[in-house]
Amino acid sequence: MSRSTRITPTVVGLVEPAPTTRPSAEIVVMPADKIGRKRIQRVNPLARACGSDAPDLKAKAPKQTEKRVPGLPGVVEITYREGKRKGKQVWFLRYRDPLTGKRTAIKLGEVGVMPFIEMAALAKRHQDDIAAGRSPKTGCMSLRTFIQLYFHPWVQENQRSWKDTLARLEYVLALLGDKSLADINQRDGERLIEHLRAGNASMRFGKLNLASINRILMAARRAFRLAADLGFIAENPFKRVRQLKESPPTPRALEADELGGFLAVLEGEPELFVLLIKFLLATAARINEILALQEGDIDYAEGVVHLRMTKAGEAQTLPLTNTVADILEALKPLRRHGNPHLFPAKTGNGHMAAPYKWLRKVLAAAGLETAGFHLFRKTVATQAMQLPGMDVLTVSKLLRHKSVRTLEVHYLATPQKRLRQAANDIGERLLGASRKEVTMAS
């Protein structure tokens, strides 16, 4: 018996197992596709050595070739060999994104279309951004995309008046929304001002006043500041765009006789609206501050009213005077069960909306010009200054202003009667003295 002879032992009572074979090479052929071409899943080198002539689908001709550009690190020139872009040559910058840490590339320009010097300057600018920790691709993001993805969540979390800010940015997006962040400059800010001052049919009343334009510029400047803080752009393009010089409107306040006529007409209105107006006059508070008040905000022990929502964004208090206490007592029967607000809405757990329609109706019935609820705050400031011994600092503290100038410029109204009386008194004093001198000389 030779050494190569294989001996298989037999066991009595057991069935001898069938011999098994394992192929040394295998080609898996998939069903033909829709146009009748054979599809090969795998052709390994061993199958090729055994005589397989099946095509290797992985061995395709390259669709593009690339070469490095001398003197510009990271810049490559790619030539396309097939497809719609066949024959085109494009410059790309390959780099590691500082925000994601991944290798990526950004298009610089097309060979023969973009000058080489301009391409080199763009590559240098991108490399400077990368060295500073900014991603070149974020600068290519449009302003509209940045507002939606980054600024909208930020402003909603950090600003109480975020809806107003986003509404103002709509004017900016209408002109610059499709432009990339990196391409927006100071000239675009000046062009935005020209566009807003010209006006169009989409704007309210067809035109915006200077104050509204300045608020729009402030909203845009805040958005670009966030983009710079996040590393999307190097600096704020609107940083040096100057605000327009505003002419603040003359403060409007009710004189004593006008206030009396207004209160006489007010008595015929719904009780909740009447108490709201009286609350504003008794506290000189803002309309949103009063509407947000709840039962737990009244501290009878300390004699104060805690304000939940203030313009300054900080906790403030109002003195709980006898007049305010009487108004609070009158409000108790008007409260809704399950709603903690002093001025509850008709449905739900929120507070009532500011009743501007009722206010306009009462003002018109009293023969007064249309105004907002801030009219009563200015009326309190103006009437308080006419009290004996009252000074500007005390009234400013009463209105919770941080600067006395705010009171002087925007709140204190000088009634025409007082102006006429002052002019008459001065005239009588000067001209009366001159007449007396003439009489004595004669």
Residue pairs with C-beta under 8 A, 6 or more apart in sequence:
8 16
10 16
24 46
24 50
25 44
25 46
25 47
25 49
25 50
25 52
26 47
27 40
27 42
27 43
27 47
27 52
27 54
28 40
28 41
28 42
29 38
29 39
29 40
29 41
29 54
30 38
30 39
30 40
30 41
31 39
32 38
32 39
33 39
38 54
39 57
40 54
40 55
40 56
40 57
43 52
43 54
43 55
43 56
47 54
48 56
61 81
62 81
63 80
63 81
63 82
63 83
64 78
64 79
64 80
64 81
65 78
65 79
65 81
66 76
66 77
66 78
66 79
66 92
67 76
67 77
68 75
68 76
68 77
69 75
69 76
69 77
69 91
72 120
72 123
73 127
74 93
74 94
74 95
74 123
74 127
75 91
75 92
75 93
75 94
75 108
75 119
75 120
75 123
76 91
76 92
76 94
76 105
77 89
77 90
77 91
77 111
78 89
78 90
78 91
78 92
79 87
79 88
79 89
80 86
80 87
80 88
80 89
80 90
88 110
88 111
89 110
89 111
89 112
90 107
90 108
90 109
90 110
90 111
91 107
91 108
91 109
91 110
91 111
91 114
91 119
91 123
92 105
92 106
92 107
92 108
93 105
93 106
93 108
93 123
93 126
93 127
93 136
94 103
94 104
94 105
95 103
95 104
95 105
95 106
95 126
95 127
95 130
95 136
96 102
96 103
96 104
96 130
97 103
97 104
97 135
97 137
98 130
98 133
98 134
98 135
98 231
99 135
99 138
99 231
100 135
104 137
106 126
106 136
106 137
106 140
108 114
108 119
108 122
108 123
108 126
109 118
109 119
109 122
126 136
129 135
129 136
129 139
129 234
130 136
132 231
132 234
133 231
134 231
134 232
134 233
134 234
135 231
135 232
138 181
138 230
138 231
138 232
139 180
139 181
139 182
139 232
139 233
140 180
140 181
140 182
141 180
141 181
141 232
142 177
142 178
142 179
142 180
142 181
143 172
143 173
143 176
143 177
143 178
143 179
143 180
143 181
143 184
143 223
144 173
144 177
144 178
146 181
146 223
146 227
146 232
147 166
147 169
147 173
147 177
147 223
150 226
150 227
150 230
150 232
151 169
151 223
151 226
151 227
152 166
154 226
155 162
155 165
155 166
155 222
156 162
159 165
160 309
160 313
165 219
165 222
168 215
168 216
168 218
168 219
168 220
169 216
169 219
169 220
169 223
171 192
171 196
171 203
171 208
171 216
172 192
172 216
172 219
172 220
172 223
174 202
175 191
175 192
175 195
176 184
176 188
176 192
179 188
181 227
181 232
181 233
182 233
184 224
184 237
185 237
186 237
186 238
186 239
186 240
186 241
188 237
189 217
189 220
189 237
189 238
189 241
190 241
192 216
192 217
192 220
193 213
193 217
193 241
193 244
196 208
196 213
196 216
197 208
197 213
199 206
199 207
199 208
200 206
208 216
210 244
210 245
210 246
210 247
211 246
211 248
213 244
214 243
214 244
214 246
217 238
217 241
217 243
218 243
220 238
221 236
221 238
221 239
221 241
224 233
224 236
224 237
224 238
224 239
225 236
227 233
227 236
228 234
228 235
228 236
248 409
248 410
250 413
251 378
251 382
251 410
251 411
251 412
251 413
252 369
252 371
252 375
252 378
252 413
253 375
253 378
253 379
253 381
253 382
253 383
253 411
253 413
253 415
254 262
254 368
254 375
254 376
254 379
255 415
255 417
256 383
258 366
258 368
259 379
259 383
261 366
261 367
261 368
262 362
262 363
262 366
262 368
264 366
265 362
265 365
265 366
266 273
266 274
266 277
266 362
267 274
269 358
269 362
270 358
271 330
271 334
272 331
272 334
272 343
272 352
273 355
273 358
275 327
275 330
275 331
275 334
276 290
276 291
276 343
276 355
277 376
278 323
278 327
279 285
279 290
279 324
279 327
280 287
280 290
280 373
280 376
280 377
281 376
281 379
281 380
282 321
282 323
282 324
282 327
283 290
283 305
283 318
283 324
284 376
284 377
284 380
284 381
284 398
284 399
285 307
285 318
285 377
286 310
286 311
286 373
286 374
286 377
287 354
287 372
287 373
287 374
288 309
288 354
289 307
289 308
289 309
289 310
290 342
290 343
291 341
291 343
291 351
291 352
291 353
291 354
292 307
292 308
292 309
292 341
292 351
293 305
293 307
293 308
293 341
293 342
293 343
293 351
294 308
294 340
294 341
294 342
295 335
295 340
295 342
296 340
297 305
297 306
297 307
297 308
298 305
298 306
298 320
298 328
299 305
299 306
299 320
300 320
302 320
303 319
303 320
304 317
304 318
304 319
304 320
305 317
305 318
305 319
305 320
305 324
306 315
306 316
306 317
307 315
307 316
307 317
307 318
310 316
310 400
312 400
312 402
316 400
318 324
328 342
331 342
331 343
334 344
335 342
335 344
336 344
338 349
339 345
339 348
339 349
339 350
340 349
341 349
341 350
341 351
341 352
342 351
343 351
343 352
344 350
344 351
344 352
345 351
345 352
345 353
346 352
354 373
356 372
356 373
359 371
359 372
359 373
360 370
363 369
363 370
363 371
364 370
377 399
377 411
378 411
378 412
378 413
380 398
380 399
381 395
381 398
381 399
381 407
381 411
381 412
382 411
382 412
382 413
382 414
382 415
384 390
384 395
384 398
385 392
385 395
385 412
392 404
392 407
392 408
393 404
395 407
396 403
396 404
396 406
396 407
399 407
399 411
401 407
